[in-house]
Amino acid sequence: MFNRISNQYIKSIFNHSSDHYDLMNDMMSLGTHRIWKNVAVKVCNLKQNHTVLDLAGGTGDLTIKFAKILKNSGKIFLVDINKRMIEIGKRKIRNLGLIKNIYYIQASAENLPFEDFSFDVVVVSFGLRNIQDQEKSLKSIFRVLKTGGKLVILEFSKPSSKTLKKLYSIYSFFLPYLGLLFFDNFHSYQYLIRSIQVHPDQNYLKKMIEKSGFKKVNYLNLIGGIVSIHVGYKTIFN
């Protein structure tokens, strides 16, 4: 139903936008991505000594939040397919003095280099739509979660009201031109908007997560469905 592009192309997109990625997030969300991420972190409900996977973690916004919660307990793995993004994230995180128990790994979501039952929580923040094979990645996530573990996905979604859809459509049309104006980068922003447009809606994604083996799958709409948070569990009855 949803045509995916290659991981190599996605790498090239983020290579071109990595230096201003954090600013790009502010522009795309008008700064509200920080609030949405805080909500996602609360949904994760981390406990001391948890092992957490920040998948498609980019420049480490959520890893920073997790590290401040876990302090020196537990482990946090920031995984991204793009080496440049990881390097920027590592520098940003270490500049905050957050060093212990944080690990950086370049890998694809479809083939996670971890043993079965490794993580208490896996979170994907604004990254699922950039993964080439989403169904394979969900199965990979399911494999590495511990029994009782939780998957949290924060992602752009589909607005519920016609008015909001129209306003969002107008904004989406102009965003690539803002990327061209401020960063001399039209195509990266055009791709990001397109990736949002073709991403599954809330109910379709819920079914995809359930098909991968997760139970008690549900979602929370934020700002009228422009963004949603999906949650699923790997239960003892899987």
For each residue, the residues with C-beta under 8 A, 3 or more apart:
1: 200 204
2: 134 198 199 200
3: 198
4: 131 132 133 134
5: 9 10 132
6: 9 10 132
7: 10 11 81 108 131 132
8: 11 12
9: 5 6 12 13
10: 5 6 7 13 14 81 82 130 131 132
11: 7 8 14 15 81 82
12: 8 9 15 16
13: 9 10 16 17 187 188 191 192
14: 10 11 17 18 21 58 82 84 85 130 188
15: 11 12 18 82 84
16: 12 13 185 187 188
17: 13 14 20 21 24 183 185 188
18: 14 15 21 59 82 84 85 88
19: 88
20: 17 23 24 183 185
21: 14 17 18 24 25 58 59 85 88
22: 25 26 59 61
23: 20 26 27
24: 17 20 21 27 28 179 183 188 189 192
25: 21 22 28 29 33 61 126
26: 22 23 29 30 31 33
27: 23 24 30 175 178 179 182
28: 24 25 33 175 189 192
29: 25 26 32 33 36
30: 26 27
31: 26 34
32: 29 35 36 223
33: 25 26 28 29 36 37 126
34: 31 37 38 61
35: 32 38 39
36: 29 32 33 39 40 154 222 227 229
37: 33 34 40 41 61 62 65 125 154
38: 34 35 41 42 65
39: 35 36 42 43 154 220 222 229
40: 36 37 43 44 62 123 125 152 154 229
41: 37 38 44 46 62 65 66 69
42: 38 39 45
43: 39 40 152 220 229 231
44: 40 41 52 66 121 123 150 152
45: 42 150
46: 41 50 52 66 69 70 74 120 121
47: 50 120
48: 70 73 74
49: 70 73 74
50: 46 47 70 73 74 120 121
51: 74 75 76 77 118 119 120 121
52: 44 46 66 70 74 75 76 77 119 120 121 122 123
53: 77 79 112 114 118 119 121 122 123 141 144
54: 57 60 62 63 66 76 77 78 79 123 125
55: 79 109 112 122 123 124 127 141
56: 79 80 81 109 124 125 126 127 128 130 131
57: 54 60 62 63 78 79 80 86 89 125 127
58: 14 21 61 80 82 85 89 125 126 127
59: 18 21 22 85 88 89 92
60: 54 57 63 64 78 89 90 92 93
61: 22 25 34 37 58 64 65 125
62: 37 40 41 54 57 65 66 123 125
63: 54 57 60 66 67 76 78 89 93 102
64: 60 61 67 68 92 93 96 98
65: 37 38 41 61 62 68 69
66: 41 44 46 52 54 62 63 69 70 76
67: 63 64 70 71 76 93 98 101 102
68: 64 65 71 98
69: 41 46 65 66
70: 46 48 49 50 52 66 67 73 74 76 101
71: 67 68
72: 100 101
73: 48 49 50 70 101
74: 46 48 49 50 51 52 70 101
75: 51 52 101 102 103
76: 51 52 54 63 66 67 70 101 102 103
77: 51 52 53 54 102 103 104 105 114 119
78: 54 57 60 63 86 89 90 93 102 103 104 105
79: 53 54 55 56 57 105 106 107 109 112
80: 56 57 58 85 86 89 106 127
81: 7 10 11 56 106 107 108 109
82: 10 11 14 15 18 58 85 86 106
83: 86 87 106
84: 14 15 18 87 88
85: 14 18 21 58 59 80 82 88 89
86: 57 78 80 82 83 89 90 104 105 106
87: 83 84 90 91
88: 18 19 21 59 84 85 91 92
89: 57 58 59 60 63 78 80 85 86 92 93 104
90: 60 78 86 87 93 94 104
91: 87 88 94 95
92: 59 60 64 88 89 95 96
93: 60 63 64 67 78 89 90 96 98 99 102
94: 90 91 97 98 99
95: 91 92
96: 64 92 93
97: 94
98: 64 67 68 93 94 102
99: 93 94 102
100: 72
101: 67 70 72 73 74 75 76
102: 63 67 75 76 77 78 93 98 99
103: 75 76 77 78
104: 77 78 86 89 90
105: 77 78 79 86 113
106: 79 80 81 82 83 86
107: 79 81 111 112 113
108: 7 81 111 112 131 132 137
109: 55 56 79 81 112 124 127 131 137 140 141
110: 131 132 133 136 137 140
111: 107 108 140
112: 53 55 79 107 108 109 140 141 143 144
113: 105 107
114: 53 77 118 119 144
115: 118 144
116: 143 144
117: 144 145 146 147
118: 51 53 114 115 144 145 146
119: 51 52 53 77 114 122 144 145 146 149
120: 46 47 50 51 52 145 146 148 149 150
121: 44 46 50 51 52 53 149 150 151 152
122: 52 53 55 119 141 144 145 149 150 151 152
123: 40 44 52 53 54 55 62 151 152 153 154
124: 55 56 109 127 128 141 151 152 153 154 155
125: 37 40 54 56 57 58 61 62 154 155
126: 25 33 56 58 129 154 155 156
127: 55 56 57 58 80 109 124 130 131 155
128: 56 124 131 134 137 153 155 199 205
129: 126 155 156 195 196 198 199
130: 10 14 56 127 195
131: 4 7 10 56 108 109 110 127 128 134 137
132: 4 5 6 7 10 108 110
133: 4 110 136 137
134: 2 4 128 131 137 138 200 208
135: 138 139 208 211 212
136: 110 133 139 140
137: 108 109 110 128 131 133 134 140 141
138: 134 135 141 142 151 208 209 211 212 214
139: 135 136 142 143 212 213
140: 109 110 111 112 136 137 143 144
141: 53 55 109 112 122 124 137 138 144 145 151 212
142: 138 139 145 151 212 213 214 234
143: 112 116 139 140
144: 53 112 114 115 116 117 118 119 122 140 141
145: 117 118 119 120 122 141 142 149 150 151 234
146: 117 118 119 120 149 234
147: 117 234 235 236 238
148: 120 233 234 235 236
149: 119 120 121 122 145 146 233 234
150: 44 45 120 121 122 145 231 232 233 234
151: 121 122 123 124 138 141 142 145 209 214 230 231 232 233 234
152: 40 43 44 121 122 123 124 229 230 231
153: 123 124 128 205 209 229 230 231
154: 36 37 39 40 123 124 125 126 227 228 229
155: 124 125 126 127 128 129 199 205 227 228 230
156: 126 129 196 199 226 227
157: 199 201 202 205 221 225 226 227 228
158: 165 201 202 225
159: 164 165 168 224 225 226
160: 164 221 224 225
161: 164 165 224
162: 165 166
163: 166 167
164: 159 160 161 167 168 224 225 226
165: 158 159 161 162 168 169
166: 162 163 169 170
167: 163 164 170 171
168: 159 164 165 171 172 226
169: 165 166 172 173
170: 166 167 173 174
171: 167 168 174 175
172: 168 169 175 193 196 197
173: 169 170
174: 170 171 177 178
175: 27 28 171 172 178 179 189 192 193
176: 179 180 186 187 189 190 193
177: 174 180 181 186
178: 27 174 175 181 182 189
179: 24 27 175 176 182 183 185 186 188 189 190
180: 176 177 183 184 185 186 189
181: 177 178
182: 27 178 179
183: 17 20 24 179 180 188
184: 180
185: 16 17 20 179 180 188 189
186: 176 177 179 180 189 190
187: 13 16 176 190 191
188: 13 14 16 17 24 179 183 185 191 192
189: 24 28 175 176 178 179 180 185 186 192 193
190: 176 179 186 187 193 194
191: 13 187 188 194 195
192: 13 24 28 175 188 189 195 196
193: 172 175 176 189 190 196 197
194: 190 191 197 198
195: 129 130 191 192 198 199
196: 129 156 172 192 193 199
197: 172 193 194
198: 2 3 129 194 195
199: 2 128 129 155 156 157 195 196 205
200: 1 2 134 204 205 208
201: 157 158 204 205
202: 157 158 205 206 219 221 225 228 230
203: 206 207
204: 1 200 201 207 208
205: 128 153 155 157 199 200 201 202 208 209 219 228 230
206: 202 203 209 210 217 218 219 230
207: 203 204 210 211
208: 134 135 138 200 204 205 211 212
209: 138 151 153 205 206 212 214 217 230 232
210: 206 207 213 214 215 217 232
211: 135 138 207 208
212: 135 138 139 141 142 208 209
213: 139 142 210 234 238
214: 138 142 151 209 210 217 232 233 234
215: 210 232 233 234 235 237 238
216: 231 232 233 235
217: 206 209 210 214 230 231 232 233
218: 206 230 231
219: 202 205 206 228 229 230 231
220: 39 43 228 229 231
221: 157 160 202 224 225 227 228
222: 36 39 225 226 227 228 229
223: 32 226 227
224: 159 160 161 164 221
225: 157 158 159 160 164 202 221 222 228
226: 156 157 159 164 168 222 223
227: 36 154 155 156 157 221 222 223
228: 154 155 157 202 205 219 220 221 222 225
229: 36 39 40 43 152 153 154 219 220 222
230: 151 152 153 155 202 205 206 209 217 218 219
231: 43 150 151 152 153 216 217 218 219 220
232: 150 151 209 210 214 215 216 217
233: 148 149 150 151 214 215 216 217
234: 142 145 146 147 148 149 150 151 213 214 215 238
235: 147 148 215 216 238
236: 147 148
237: 215
238: 147 213 215 234 235
